Amino acid sequence: MKRKILYLINPISGTQRKHGIAKLATELTDRNKYDVEIINTEYAGHATLLAQEAVKRGIDIVVAVGGDGTVNEVGRALVHTPTALAIIPCGSGNGLARHLHIPLSPHKAIDIINHGIVHSLDYGTINDRPFFCTCGVGFDAFISEKFATAGKRGPLTYIENTLKSGLKYKPQTYTLENENGTESCQAFLIACANASQYGNDAFIAPGASMKDGLLDVVVMKPFNTIEAPQVALQLFTRKLAGSNHVHTYKAQKLIIRRESEGVAHYDGDPFWTGKTIEVSIQHQSFNVVVNPFQDEDTLPPTSNLLQLIPEFFKEWKAMPEDLINRTGEDLRRLNRNLIEKIKRNK
């Protein structure tokens, strides 16, 4: 008996053009296995409504065609249901797709869908909002808010916002409570990871698994300007857990208390929340079409984009700290140089 598959295409999300994906889905989806339906979303939140309706109609697989926001919209409607999520990644970060080794090529992603291998995976909630990769407070939430209002998307925007804002961000004091006890600490950021990365191969929790029923909690302690390049390189080379500025542990549930309300994020989407934040894991509670040819713990290749970053940070690290603190002109110069190199290598 054929399975029913619904492609939900967000025509305005992410950075990749999607006008040809409906045609590819029609032509390349295995019609011996699937009855195919294709719908374009029309507004924010529409993908969630359409996916909820798909569950009621007995659709077997809903394909999110778009960026991380589209994946989250579709995924939240499918948790605790028999309907599986599949992904054709078209975003700027593609965090869940990269963790699961879903190809960024639409042709190859449809080939994975045609194999139809479904696994039951974990997802997380932050103040009852579902997330599939990461959530958190601190600097990553701060950057998510900057990124959301930047007016353009993609790695260049992410890097520009990070470099311009990083030296101005002030760490905060938090109280963390989990099943093993309570601690208070000052932190640059606190990330709760279900998957290994934010997206763009930025690995905040290299050892995270979506099958172990646990959050990987990452507490990044404050560091000075000169130490920033080393921390950044560890983030992009899967070595952050070895940093003396990072404390990591696993937990089923985490309660974060901070001094004032503020921004948090789930899968890169910022939202305003109160002083108390509750994060928990939902074990094996949503179904996902996975890549049958690659294990989730296999190391993916580093992108050409990230190979440019060490050169930037090497030059930055050579600058005297008092000079960096006194003027931003040198940092802006290095930023311009990095952006130009990235553009030439795209």
C-alpha positions in Angstrom: 0.0 0.0 0.0 1.3 3.4 -0.9 2.2 6.0 1.7 0.9 9.5 1.6 3.4 12.3 1.5 2.9 16.1 1.7 5.5 18.6 0.7 5.1 22.0 2.5 7.1 24.6 0.7 7.8 27.9 2.4 8.5 30.2 -0.7 10.1 33.0 1.3 12.2 31.3 4.0 15.9 30.8 4.0 18.4 31.8 1.3 17.9 29.1 -1.3 15.5 29.7 -4.2 12.6 27.1 -4.1 10.6 27.8 -7.2 11.8 24.6 -8.8 11.4 22.2 -5.9 7.7 21.5 -6.5 8.7 20.3 -10.0 11.5 18.2 -8.6 9.2 16.7 -5.9 6.7 15.8 -8.6 9.2 14.3 -10.9 11.6 12.6 -8.4 9.4 11.2 -5.7 9.0 7.5 -6.1 5.4 7.1 -7.2 5.5 3.4 -6.5 5.8 4.2 -2.8 4.1 7.5 -2.4 1.0 9.5 -3.3 2.3 13.1 -3.5 0.7 16.3 -2.5 2.4 19.8 -2.6 1.3 23.0 -0.9 2.9 26.4 -0.5 2.7 28.1 2.9 1.3 31.6 2.9 2.1 33.2 6.2 4.0 32.6 9.5 2.5 29.7 11.3 0.7 28.3 8.3 3.0 25.3 8.1 2.0 24.3 11.6 -1.7 24.4 10.7 -1.2 22.5 7.5 0.9 19.8 9.3 -1.8 19.5 12.0 -4.4 18.9 9.3 -2.1 16.4 7.6 -2.0 14.4 10.8 -5.8 14.3 10.9 -5.9 13.2 7.2 -3.6 10.3 7.9 -0.6 11.7 5.9 2.4 9.5 6.6 5.2 12.0 5.9 5.2 15.8 5.9 8.2 17.3 4.2 9.4 20.7 5.5 10.9 22.6 2.5 12.6 25.7 4.0 14.8 26.8 6.8 15.1 26.0 10.5 12.0 28.0 11.2 9.9 26.0 8.7 11.3 22.8 10.1 10.3 23.9 13.6 6.8 24.9 12.5 6.2 21.5 10.8 7.9 19.5 13.5 5.9 20.9 16.4 2.7 19.7 14.8 4.0 16.2 14.3 5.3 15.4 17.8 3.5 12.6 19.6 1.8 11.5 16.3 2.5 8.7 13.8 3.3 11.2 11.0 7.0 11.6 10.2 8.9 14.7 9.4 11.2 14.9 6.4 13.4 17.8 5.4 14.6 19.4 2.2 16.9 22.0 3.7 16.8 25.5 2.1 17.7 27.7 5.0 20.8 29.6 6.1 21.7 27.3 9.0 19.9 24.0 8.5 20.8 22.8 11.9 18.6 19.7 12.2 19.3 18.6 8.6 23.1 19.0 9.1 22.9 17.0 12.3 21.0 14.2 10.6 23.3 14.4 7.5 20.4 15.2 5.2 22.0 16.5 1.9 21.6 20.2 1.1 21.0 19.3 -2.5 17.2 19.0 -3.1 17.8 16.1 -5.5 19.7 14.1 -2.9 17.3 15.0 -0.1 14.4 13.6 -2.2 16.5 10.5 -2.7 16.7 10.1 1.1 12.9 10.6 1.3 12.4 7.8 -1.3 14.3 5.4 0.9 11.7 6.2 3.6 13.6 5.1 6.7 11.9 6.5 9.8 13.4 6.7 13.3 11.8 7.9 16.5 13.9 10.7 18.0 13.9 13.1 21.0 12.8 16.7 21.0 13.0 19.4 23.7 10.7 22.0 25.1 11.6 25.4 26.5 8.7 26.9 28.4 6.5 24.5 26.5 7.8 25.6 23.1 9.2 22.6 21.1 12.7 22.7 19.8 14.6 20.1 17.8 18.2 21.3 17.8 19.1 23.8 20.5 17.6 26.4 22.8 19.2 28.8 25.3 19.8 32.1 26.9 22.7 34.5 26.9 24.8 35.4 23.9 23.3 32.9 21.5 19.8 34.3 22.2 21.1 37.8 21.9 22.6 37.0 18.4 19.4 35.2 17.4 17.5 38.4 18.1 20.0 40.5 16.1 19.9 38.0 13.2 16.1 37.9 13.1 16.0 41.7 12.6 19.0 42.0 10.3 16.9 42.3 7.1 18.9 39.6 5.3 19.8 36.1 6.1 22.7 33.7 5.6 26.2 33.0 7.0 27.5 36.5 6.2 24.8 38.2 8.3 25.5 35.7 11.2 29.2 36.5 11.1 28.7 40.2 10.8 26.3 40.3 13.8 28.5 38.1 15.9 31.7 40.1 15.3 30.0 43.5 15.8 28.1 42.5 18.9 30.4 40.0 20.6 32.7 42.4 22.3 29.8 44.4 23.8 27.9 41.6 25.3 28.0 41.4 29.1 27.7 38.0 30.9 24.9 37.4 33.3 24.3 35.5 36.6 22.1 32.4 36.5 20.9 29.7 38.9 20.7 26.3 37.3 18.6 23.4 38.8 18.5 19.9 37.5 17.9 16.4 38.9 21.5 16.4 40.3 21.4 19.6 42.2 21.5 23.4 42.0 24.4 25.8 41.1 24.8 29.5 40.6 27.2 30.9 38.0 28.1 33.7 35.8 27.8 32.7 32.1 28.3 34.1 28.6 25.6 31.7 27.4 23.7 28.6 28.5 22.7 26.3 25.7 20.5 23.2 26.0 21.2 20.9 23.0 19.2 18.0 21.7 21.3 18.0 18.5 24.9 18.8 18.1 24.9 22.2 16.4 23.2 25.5 15.9 23.6 25.2 12.1 26.3 26.2 9.6 28.5 23.4 11.3 28.8 25.5 14.5 29.0 22.6 17.0 27.8 23.8 20.4 27.4 20.2 21.7 29.5 17.8 19.6 28.5 14.8 21.6 24.7 15.4 21.6 22.5 12.6 20.5 18.8 12.7 19.6 18.2 9.2 20.9 19.6 9.2 24.4 16.7 11.0 26.2 19.0 13.6 27.6 19.8 17.3 27.0 23.4 18.3 26.6 23.7 21.4 28.8 26.5 23.8 27.8 27.6 26.5 30.2 30.1 28.9 28.6 31.9 31.0 31.2 33.0 34.6 30.6 36.3 35.1 28.7 38.3 38.1 27.6 38.8 39.5 24.1 42.1 37.7 23.5 40.6 34.3 24.4 37.6 34.8 22.0 39.3 33.4 18.9 40.2 30.1 20.6 36.7 29.7 21.8 35.2 30.4 18.4 37.6 28.0 16.7 36.6 25.2 19.1 33.0 25.9 18.3 33.6 25.3 14.6 35.9 22.3 15.0 33.8 20.2 17.4 36.3 20.8 20.2 34.3 23.1 22.5 33.9 20.4 25.2 37.7 20.6 25.7 37.7 24.3 26.4 38.4 25.4 30.0 35.7 28.1 29.5 33.0 25.5 29.0 31.3 23.2 31.5 29.0 20.5 30.0 26.8 17.9 31.5 23.6 15.9 30.6 20.2 16.3 32.2 16.6 15.3 31.5 15.3 18.7 32.8 16.8 22.1 33.6 15.4 25.1 35.3 17.2 28.4 34.6 16.6 31.4 36.9 18.1 34.8 36.0 18.0 38.2 37.5 15.5 39.7 35.0 13.2 38.8 32.1 14.7 38.8 28.6 15.3 37.1 25.4 15.7 33.3 24.9 15.7 31.3 21.7 14.5 27.9 20.4 16.1 26.6 17.2 17.4 30.1 16.5 14.1 31.9 16.9 14.1 34.5 19.7 11.3 35.1 22.1 10.8 37.2 25.2 10.4 35.3 28.4 10.5 35.7 32.2 13.0 35.2 34.9 12.4 31.4 35.1 12.9 29.1 32.2 12.1 25.4 32.1 13.8 23.1 29.6 13.1 19.4 29.3 13.5 16.5 26.9 10.8 14.4 25.3 12.3 11.0 24.7 11.6 9.3 21.3 8.4 11.3 20.8 8.6 12.3 17.1 9.3 10.5 13.9 11.8 11.6 11.3 12.9 10.4 7.9 16.7 9.8 8.3 19.7 9.2 6.1 20.1 5.4 6.1 23.7 5.8 4.8 25.2 7.8 7.6 25.2 7.5 11.3 24.2 10.6 13.3 27.6 10.5 15.1 29.7 10.6 11.9 31.8 13.7 11.5 30.6 15.8 8.6 33.2 17.8 6.5 34.0 21.4 7.5 32.6 23.9 5.0 34.8 26.2 3.0 33.3 29.1 4.8 34.7 27.9 8.2 38.1 27.3 6.7 38.4 31.1 6.3 37.8 31.9 10.0 41.1 30.7 11.5 43.0 33.2 9.4 40.7 36.0 10.6 41.1 35.0 14.3 44.9 34.6 14.0 45.2 38.2 12.9 42.7 39.3 15.5 44.5 37.5 18.3 47.7 39.3 17.4 46.2 42.6 18.2 46.8 44.1 21.7 43.8 43.7 24.0 43.9 47.4 25.0 43.8 48.4 21.3 40.7 46.3 20.7 39.0 47.6 23.7 39.8 51.2 22.8 38.6 51.3 19.2 36.5 49.1 17.0 38.2 50.3 13.8 40.7 47.4 13.7 38.0 44.9 14.3 35.8 46.5 11.6 38.8 46.3 9.2 39.3 42.6 9.9 35.6 42.0 9.6 35.6 43.6 6.1 38.6 41.5 5.1 36.9 38.3 6.2 33.6 39.2 4.5 35.4 39.9 1.2 37.2 36.5 1.4 33.9 34.7 2.1 32.3 36.4 -0.9 35.2 35.4 -3.2 34.9 31.8 -2.0 31.1 31.4 -2.3 
